[in-house]
Amino acid sequence: MMMLTSVDVVARYVFNSPLPGAFELVQIALATLVYLAMPVATFTGSHIAVELLPLPNNSVVRRSFDIFVRLVCAVTFGYISWEVWHHAGKLMSYGQVTNSLEIPVAHVAYIVALGAGISVIAALFQKHQN
């Protein structure tokens, strides 16, 4: 993505000839990268976390809160997956494609839905954080 963007910028401003479809490819790559990396980040707990509520050192309270947060994350990812999957079906039925490269948008949406769906499993079976 970085190389494609760099080449596109140089071609656009130096040669006044942008790469056809570079913007679309970067958009697609970014969406797929984010949603395919999300299950890994969720499972390993390497996402950014902010502790807004000071919890007591009681291990039962901490463990209960951890389970609650995992369930909320799993439900949220499940909802995202469900909605995007249904939207992808609509995009497929419309035959929606990108403007210049005519890449079917539904395929990207299905990848996003799959990544969110895998994130449900990752949230439920996340490695325990101390």
Backbone as a ProteinNet text record, in pm:
[ID]
protein_1_A
[PRIMARY]
MMMLTSVDVVARYVFNSPLPGAFELVQIALATLVYLAMPVATFTGSHIAVELLPLPNNSVVRRSFDIFVRLVCAVTFGYISWEVWHHAGKLMSYGQVTNSLEIPVAHVAYIVALGAGISVIAALFQKHQN
[TERTIARY]
82.8	0	87.5	192.6	279.4	350.5	400.2	468.3	371.4	253.4	153.2	116.1	95.7	62.6	177.4	299.5	416.3	432.1	420.6	432.7	319.8	199.4	86.4	107.1	156.6	180.1	287	396.4	503.3	450.3	379.6	325.3	225.2	147.7	45.5	106.2	203.8	254.5	378.6	455.3	574.3	542.1	470.3	441.8	299	220.8	81.7	2.3	32.4	-34	-48.7	-155.9	-173.3	-192.2	-160.3	-182.3	-332.6	-381.8	-525.7	-561.9	-661.8	-710.9	-629.1	-524.2	-439.8	-519.7	-602.9	-683.5	-776.7	-839.3	-929.9	-854.6	-738.5	-660.2	-617.5	-580.3	-539.9	-660.5	-775.9	-896.6	-929.4	-924.8	-955.1	-851.5	-724.6	-617.6	-630.4	-665.5	-679.6	-794.2	-908.1	-1023.3	-990.5	-930.2	-898.2	-789.5	-691.3	-583.9	-637.8	-722.1	-776.2	-859	-949.7	-1039.8	-977.9	-869	-800.6	-696.8	-651.5	-558.6	-632.5	-759.3	-834.9	-845	-868.3	-873.2	-741.5	-630.7	-499.3	-479.9	-509.7	-495.4	-589.6	-708.9	-805.6	-760.6	-718	-678.5	-556.1	-458.8	-335.6	-349.1	-458.9	-477.6	-383.2	-337.3	-240	-305.3	-435.2	-504.3	-484.7	-519	-507.6	-621.9	-588.8	-690.5	-669.7	-778.4	-773.6	-858.8	-801.2	-875.2	-942.7	-1072.6	-1148.7	-1201.9	-1225.4	-1276.8	-1166.9	-1133.4	-1034	-1096.9	-1050.5	-1106.6	-1027.1	-1093.6	-1020.8	-928	-832.8	-737.9	-798.1	-925.2	-995	-995.4	-939.7	-928	-1063.6	-1161.6	-1294.9	-1359.9	-1346.9	-1404.2	-1334.4	-1203.3	-1127.5	-1162.2	-1171.6	-1203.4	-1345.6	-1438.9	-1577.4	-1586.2	-1514.8	-1514.1	-1450.1	-1344.1	-1276.7	-1371.5	-1445.3	-1542.2	-1652.1	-1699.3	-1801.3	-1750.6	-1629.4	-1572.5	-1557	-1510.9	-1496.8	-1631.4	-1734.6	-1867.9	-1920.6	-1898.6	-1940.9	-1867.5	-1737.5	-1659.8	-1709.5	-1735.4	-1782.4	-1917.8	-2007.6	-2139.8	-2126	-2040.2	-2019.3	-1961.7	-1858.2	-1801.2	-1903.1	-1983.1	-2086.4	-2188.6	-2228.7	-2325	-2266	-2140.8	-2074.2	-2067.7	-2026.7	-2015.3	-2150.4	-2253.6	-2388.2	-2436.2	-2422.8	-2470.1	-2390.8	-2259.5	-2176.6	-2202.2	-2222.7	-2251.3	-2381	-2482.4	-2608.9	-2592.4	-2516.1	-2490.5	-2411.9	-2317.1	-2240.4	-2332.6	-2431.6	-2529	-2605.1	-2641.3	-2709	-2617	-2491	-2394.1	-2374.7	-2373.6	-2357.4	-2477.5	-2598	-2718.4	-2726.3	-2671.6	-2670.9	-2560.7	-2460.9	-2345.5	-2253.8	-2251.1	-2172.5	-2023.3	-1957.5	-1813.4	-1749.2	-1617	-1545.6	-1546.6	-1520.6	-1534.9	-1439.7	-1310.6	-1217.7	-1170	-1147.7	-1098.1	-1209.3	-1329.9	-1447.6	-1428.7	-1370.6	-1355.4	-1488	-1543.2	-1669.8	-1654.4	-1734	-1727.6	-1775.1	-1863.1	-1916.5	-1805.4	-1705.9	-1596.4	-1521.4	-1499.7	-1433	-1520.9	-1650.4	-1743.2	-1747.5	-1743.2	-1741.2	-1613.4	-1501.4	-1374.9	-1385.1	-1442.2	-1461.8	-1552.3	-1661.6	-1754.5	-1686.8	-1606.1	-1534.1	-1434.3	-1361.9	-1267.2	-1336.5	-1451	-1527.2	-1580.9	-1621.8	-1671.2	-1562.1	-1443.7	-1330.9	-1293.5	-1314.5	-1287.2	-1379.1	-1499.3	-1590.2	-1522.5	-1469.3	-1401	-1277.8	-1203.3	-1083.6	-1115.6	-1227.8	-1266.6	-1305	-1372.9	-1417.2	-1301.2	-1200.9	-1088.3	-958.7	-971.6	-856.2	-760.6	-631.4	-531.2	-557	-538.5	-561.1	-455.5	-500.9	-410.8	-398	-278.3	-256.2	-265.4
-118.5	0	125.1	120.5	237.2	263.9	156.9	172.8	220.6	162.7	201.9	348.8	391.4	531.8	623.1	583.9	666.2	681.1	569.9	575.3	658.8	643.4	721.4	870.5	908.1	1049.9	1107.1	1033	1081.1	1092.4	990.8	994.1	1107.9	1134.2	1238.7	1378.7	1405.2	1542	1570	1469.4	1492	1475.9	1368.7	1339.5	1375.4	1427.2	1464.7	1347.5	1226.6	1106.5	1005.4	1013.6	921	776.7	683.2	541.9	514	458	427.9	322.6	353	258	247.8	328	318.5	351.2	452.8	492.2	378.8	313.8	201.5	85.7	54.7	-56.1	-30.1	93.6	128.1	118.4	163.8	152.5	6.3	-77.6	-219.8	-285.5	-254.8	-313.8	-271.7	-146.6	-98.6	-169	-180.8	-248.8	-394.2	-463.3	-604.3	-618.7	-529.8	-536.3	-517.9	-419.1	-390.7	-507.9	-558.1	-662.4	-801.9	-823.4	-951.2	-949.3	-831.1	-820.8	-812	-772.3	-755.3	-882.9	-999.7	-1120.1	-1147	-1120.2	-1142	-1044.3	-917.6	-816.7	-844.9	-891.9	-922.9	-1042.7	-1148.4	-1270.4	-1247.9	-1172.9	-1151	-1037	-961.4	-849.8	-734.5	-722.8	-619.1	-489.9	-479.7	-355.9	-254.2	-131.4	-26.4	-41.6	-40.6	-52.3	58.8	121.7	228	183.8	184.5	145.8	269.4	279.5	395.5	377.1	251.7	223	159.5	222.5	159	38.3	-79.4	-201.7	-240.8	-297.1	-343.1	-459.5	-486.1	-593.2	-732.3	-738.5	-864.7	-939	-1059.4	-1132.8	-1174.6	-1197.7	-1235.9	-1120.1	-998.5	-881	-857.3	-864.5	-843.7	-948.8	-1073.1	-1182.3	-1165.8	-1127.6	-1106.4	-992.2	-884.4	-770.3	-808.5	-886.7	-932.6	-1016	-1104.5	-1187.1	-1099.2	-1002	-909.4	-833.4	-782.3	-706.7	-796.7	-918.6	-1012.5	-1041.4	-1057.5	-1083.1	-962.8	-844	-722.5	-712	-738.1	-734.5	-839.6	-960.6	-1068	-1033.4	-979.5	-941.6	-828.7	-732.8	-620.9	-669.2	-753.3	-808.2	-893.7	-968.2	-1050.6	-966.2	-856.3	-766.3	-704.6	-659.7	-602.4	-706.6	-826.8	-933.8	-961.6	-972.8	-1001.2	-893.2	-768.4	-657.1	-645	-656.5	-643.8	-761.2	-881.1	-997.8	-975.7	-924.2	-896.8	-785.4	-684.7	-575.7	-627.1	-718.2	-776.3	-852.6	-920.7	-989.8	-892.8	-778.3	-676.1	-622.9	-596.5	-547.6	-649.1	-777.2	-882.6	-885.5	-871.3	-875.3	-754	-639.2	-518.9	-524.5	-611.3	-615.1	-494.7	-441.8	-321.7	-348	-261	-270.9	-134.8	-135.1	-8.7	68.5	198.3	285.7	255	251.1	238.7	96.4	17.2	-119.1	-222.9	-182.4	-269.1	-397.3	-382	-492.4	-506.1	-626.7	-643	-603.4	-507.9	-456.4	-562.2	-649.6	-753.1	-843.1	-870.6	-957	-894.6	-765.7	-694.5	-697	-675.9	-677.3	-815.5	-920.8	-1056.1	-1080.1	-1028.6	-1041.3	-968.2	-848.4	-770.5	-847.3	-901.1	-976.5	-1100.4	-1166.9	-1284.3	-1247.1	-1137.2	-1091	-1056.2	-990	-957.4	-1083.5	-1181	-1307.5	-1385.2	-1387.2	-1453.7	-1379.3	-1248.4	-1168.7	-1206.5	-1256.1	-1304.8	-1418.7	-1513.7	-1628.7	-1581.5	-1489.1	-1436.8	-1367.6	-1293.4	-1224.4	-1323.8	-1430	-1528.9	-1612.1	-1635.5	-1719.7	-1641.3	-1512.7	-1423.8	-1473.3	-1455.2	-1489.4	-1403.9	-1462.3	-1390.6	-1282.4	-1160.7	-1048	-1023.6	-990.9	-960	-813.5
0	0	0	80.4	89.8	-43.3	-105.4	-234.2	-341.7	-343.8	-442.7	-426	-302.7	-276.2	-316	-283.1	-317.5	-468.1	-539.1	-685.4	-745	-691.8	-741.7	-718.8	-602.2	-571.8	-664.3	-682.3	-771.9	-914.7	-960.3	-1095.8	-1112.9	-1010.3	-1017.7	-1022.1	-933.9	-922.2	-1006.4	-1039.1	-1121	-1269.3	-1302.9	-1443.5	-1484.6	-1391.9	-1417.9	-1477.8	-1428.8	-1479.2	-1365.5	-1289.6	-1176.7	-1223.8	-1135.9	-1166.9	-1168	-1275	-1279	-1173.1	-1092.9	-993.5	-866.5	-851.7	-732	-606.3	-613	-497.2	-456.1	-555	-525.4	-461.5	-515.6	-461.3	-317.6	-288.4	-151.7	-57.8	-101.3	-18.9	10.9	-90.8	-74	15.7	-7.5	73.3	219.9	243.6	381	452.7	385.6	447.5	479.4	385	409.2	514.3	513	612.2	753.9	772.1	905.1	957	874.2	923	924.2	852.1	863.2	975.9	1014.7	1127.3	1260.8	1257.4	1381	1465.3	1406.1	1490.6	1562.9	1496.5	1559.2	1675.2	1650.6	1756.1	1872.6	1842.3	1947.9	2029.9	1961.8	2032.3	2120.2	2071.2	2148.2	2248.1	2240.7	2332.9	2303.9	2179.5	2145.2	2098.2	2112.7	2079.7	2192.2	2164.1	2265.3	2365.1	2491.9	2596.3	2698.7	2735.4	2834.9	2953.1	3070.7	3189.9	3247.5	3220.6	3266.6	3407.5	3445.3	3578.4	3663	3773.1	3860.1	3930.5	3895.3	3953.8	4077.9	4174.2	4292.6	4256.5	4341.9	4316.3	4334.7	4363.7	4380.3	4245.9	4244	4118.3	4062	4149.1	4101.9	4025.8	4078.8	4013.3	3879.2	3878.7	3755.5	3650.6	3691.2	3598	3544.4	3629.6	3586.7	3486.4	3515.2	3423.6	3290.6	3295	3174.4	3087.6	3149.4	3076.6	3016	3092.6	3043.1	2920.1	2926.8	2814.6	2692	2712	2600.1	2534.7	2615.9	2561.2	2482.9	2535.6	2464.5	2331	2331.3	2206.9	2108.4	2157.3	2069.6	2008.4	2087.7	2036.8	1934.5	1962.6	1870.2	1737.5	1743.4	1621	1546.5	1620.1	1557.7	1484.2	1545.5	1482.4	1355.8	1364.7	1247.2	1135.5	1169.7	1071	1004.7	1085.5	1036.2	939.3	980.8	898.9	769	777.2	657.2	562.5	617.2	532.6	452.9	521.2	451.3	348.5	382	287.7	167	190.6	80.6	-14.8	41.1	-43.1	-133.2	-77.6	-158.2	-267.1	-228.6	-326.9	-439.3	-404	-503.1	-597.9	-541.2	-625.4	-718	-674	-757.5	-862.8	-838.5	-928.5	-908.9	-787.8	-756.8	-775.9	-852.5	-876.1	-850.9	-834.5	-817.4	-948.9	-941.1	-1058.2	-1172.8	-1145.6	-1257.7	-1283.9	-1181.2	-1201.6	-1209.8	-1175.7	-1179.1	-1097.5	-979.2	-884.5	-810	-800.6	-728	-580.2	-538.4	-401.8	-302.1	-344.9	-255.8	-203.3	-284.6	-240	-122.2	-130.7	-20.9	103.5	85.5	199.2	263.9	183.4	240.5	320.2	273.9	348.6	481.7	479.8	603	699.5	648.7	734	792.3	712.2	759.8	869	848.5	950.8	1080.9	1071	1192.5	1258.1	1177	1231.7	1304.7	1248	1314	1442	1442.9	1563	1678.5	1646.8	1752.3	1827.1	1752.7	1813.8	1889.2	1829.3	1895	2026.4	2029.3	2152.9	2262	2222.9	2321.3	2377.5	2295.7	2338	2352.1	2379.4	2393.1	2501.8	2475.3	2577.9	2699.7	2817.2	2942.1	2959.3	2988.3	3011.5	3161.4	3204.5	3346.7	3371.8
[MASK]
++++++++++++++++++++++++++++++++++++++++++++++++++++++++++++++++++++++++++++++++++++++++++++++++++++++++++++++++++++++++++++++++++

